[in-house]
Amino acid sequence: MPNAPRTQHRSVRIPDDDWKDLADRAPSGDRAAVIKDLVAWYLRRPGAKLPRRPAEDGTSS
């Protein structure tokens, strides 16, 4: 089956401004990668690390 996701779709309510800012600051605009990294870190998965945060001015640090 083409374009079959490996995981089930989940819904989370996030304010519009935060969602836009996350896309602007996430590496390559990949919000999902940042969210998955945060969840793995929160759950203390082996090897999980906090994702790199952007600088306060919004640039990558």
MARKENU-183921 format. One record per residue (C-alpha): residue in three letters; x, y, z; residue number from 0. Coordinates in steps of 0.1 Angstrom, whole numbers, plus 5000, padded with zeros to 4 digits. Layout:
<recs>
ALA X Y Z NUM
...
</recs>
This chain:
<recs>
MET 5000 5000 5000 0
PRO 5017 5033 4989 1
ASN 5021 5061 5015 2
ALA 5011 5039 5044 3
PRO 5022 5055 5077 4
ARG 5040 5032 5102 5
THR 5022 5048 5131 6
GLN 4986 5058 5139 7
HIS 4976 5094 5135 8
ARG 4973 5112 5169 9
SER 4956 5146 5177 10
VAL 4969 5172 5201 11
ARG 4956 5206 5207 12
ILE 4983 5233 5204 13
PRO 4977 5270 5201 14
ASP 4980 5283 5165 15
ASP 5008 5307 5173 16
ASP 5029 5279 5190 17
TRP 5022 5256 5161 18
LYS 5034 5282 5135 19
ASP 5065 5291 5156 20
LEU 5074 5254 5160 21
ALA 5073 5249 5122 22
ASP 5095 5281 5118 23
ARG 5121 5269 5143 24
ALA 5121 5231 5139 25
PRO 5149 5218 5118 26
SER 5136 5217 5082 27
GLY 5102 5226 5096 28
ASP 5098 5190 5109 29
ARG 5075 5195 5139 30
ALA 5068 5158 5142 31
ALA 5105 5150 5147 32
VAL 5107 5175 5176 33
ILE 5076 5162 5192 34
LYS 5087 5126 5189 35
ASP 5121 5135 5204 36
LEU 5104 5152 5233 37
VAL 5082 5122 5240 38
ALA 5111 5097 5238 39
TRP 5131 5119 5262 40
TYR 5101 5123 5286 41
LEU 5096 5086 5287 42
ARG 5133 5080 5293 43
ARG 5138 5058 5262 44
PRO 5173 5044 5259 45
GLY 5195 5069 5240 46
ALA 5168 5096 5239 47
LYS 5180 5132 5241 48
LEU 5162 5165 5243 49
PRO 5160 5180 5208 50
ARG 5182 5211 5202 51
ARG 5164 5243 5210 52
PRO 5166 5274 5188 53
ALA 5182 5305 5201 54
GLU 5159 5330 5217 55
ASP 5160 5351 5185 56
GLY 5146 5320 5166 57
THR 5178 5310 5149 58
SER 5193 5275 5153 59
SER 5217 5271 5182 60
</recs>
